[in-house]
Amino acid sequence: MTAPVRLGLRDDMRESAIQFQKLLNQDHGGQLSNFIFLVDLNTIGMNLRFSKKDVRAAEEIEHVKKQLAGSLVKMELLDKTAVNTCRPWENASFNPGDLDHVIASQQLDFKKFVCALRRPRVAGRRL
């Protein structure tokens, strides 16, 4: 792909996952199929250059949730143990972001767990 698609790659990836879920459902006689999609959606909101209405990250995530919950696909954004999965380095020009997501079919059951591993440290700072 050499040109941006719609609102960018995150929109295209989400739409591709939805279309794939629909295809899987068709192959299973119209029943909901099991599907898990791990993705970096970069849901950080958008500053729309030629619009008075920017999109905040929380608004973008709510839009994603509504889109995934549609009656044909029945998928959901799974809860995470840490909201911000991207942390800027020292003196970075951006804030922590809710970028990485796991999307799954609603009929799948997941157990909540806590990771016992600690993040590595470099020069006394956690990565």
Secondary structure, DSSP 8 states (H G I E B T S, - for coil): --S--TT-HHHHHHHHHHHHHHHHHHHTTTS----EEEEE---S-B--TT-S--B-HHHHHHHHHHHHT-TTT-EEE---S-S--B---TT-SS--B--EEEEEETT-------------EETTEE-
